[in-house]
């Protein structure tokens, strides 16, 4: 029994010393509203800074190691962007339809798919009645979209 109590007290003393050392190294809070050790900007949940910048970055936990930059999350993806996406007209149509659905537009449709002489794939967005709203081209290698009309 005595040995258990001594072990418990020793653990508490060591834990208290470690906590005291950590508190002694704590950084003072920064200016309010600037993230970092002073907390997140007004109206922003505390975890948003961690999501964007990683631990220790702007808005990360105080005193943490420097975190990755904003582009780091893309490197952790399971699906990497290919250098040449090799898009076909049906691929472009699916991408444009998905874009419309992603933004909650269930009425417009993708029409007039065509391939230009330079290889770009053209398409138009139209209403249900068939009135063309805008025309675009998509580069089949990079996926870059350009509005043409």
Secondary structure as the mmCIF struct_conf table of DSSP 4:
data_model
#
loop_
_struct_conf.conf_type_id
_struct_conf.id
_struct_conf.beg_label_comp_id
_struct_conf.beg_label_asym_id
_struct_conf.beg_label_seq_id
_struct_conf.end_label_comp_id
_struct_conf.end_label_asym_id
_struct_conf.end_label_seq_id
HELX_RH_AL_P HELX_RH_AL_P1 UNK A 2 UNK A 24
TURN_TY1_P TURN_TY1_P1 UNK A 25 UNK A 25
HELX_LH_PP_P HELX_LH_PP_P1 UNK A 26 UNK A 29
BEND BEND1 UNK A 31 UNK A 31
TURN_TY1_P TURN_TY1_P2 UNK A 32 UNK A 33
BEND BEND2 UNK A 34 UNK A 34
HELX_RH_3T_P HELX_RH_3T_P1 UNK A 36 UNK A 38
BEND BEND3 UNK A 40 UNK A 40
HELX_LH_PP_P HELX_LH_PP_P2 UNK A 41 UNK A 41
TURN_TY1_P TURN_TY1_P3 UNK A 42 UNK A 43
BEND BEND4 UNK A 44 UNK A 44
HELX_RH_AL_P HELX_RH_AL_P2 UNK A 46 UNK A 53
TURN_TY1_P TURN_TY1_P4 UNK A 55 UNK A 56
BEND BEND5 UNK A 57 UNK A 57
TURN_TY1_P TURN_TY1_P5 UNK A 58 UNK A 59
BEND BEND6 UNK A 60 UNK A 60
TURN_TY1_P TURN_TY1_P6 UNK A 62 UNK A 63
HELX_LH_PP_P HELX_LH_PP_P3 UNK A 64 UNK A 66
TURN_TY1_P TURN_TY1_P7 UNK A 70 UNK A 71
HELX_RH_AL_P HELX_RH_AL_P3 UNK A 72 UNK A 75
TURN_TY1_P TURN_TY1_P8 UNK A 76 UNK A 76
BEND BEND7 UNK A 78 UNK A 79
HELX_LH_PP_P HELX_LH_PP_P4 UNK A 80 UNK A 82
BEND BEND8 UNK A 83 UNK A 83
HELX_RH_AL_P HELX_RH_AL_P4 UNK A 89 UNK A 102
TURN_TY1_P TURN_TY1_P9 UNK A 103 UNK A 104
BEND BEND9 UNK A 107 UNK A 107
STRN STRN1 UNK A 109 UNK A 115
TURN_TY1_P TURN_TY1_P10 UNK A 117 UNK A 118
BEND BEND10 UNK A 119 UNK A 119
HELX_LH_PP_P HELX_LH_PP_P5 UNK A 120 UNK A 120
STRN STRN2 UNK A 121 UNK A 126
TURN_TY1_P TURN_TY1_P11 UNK A 128 UNK A 129
STRN STRN3 UNK A 132 UNK A 138
TURN_TY1_P TURN_TY1_P12 UNK A 140 UNK A 142
STRN STRN4 UNK A 145 UNK A 147
#
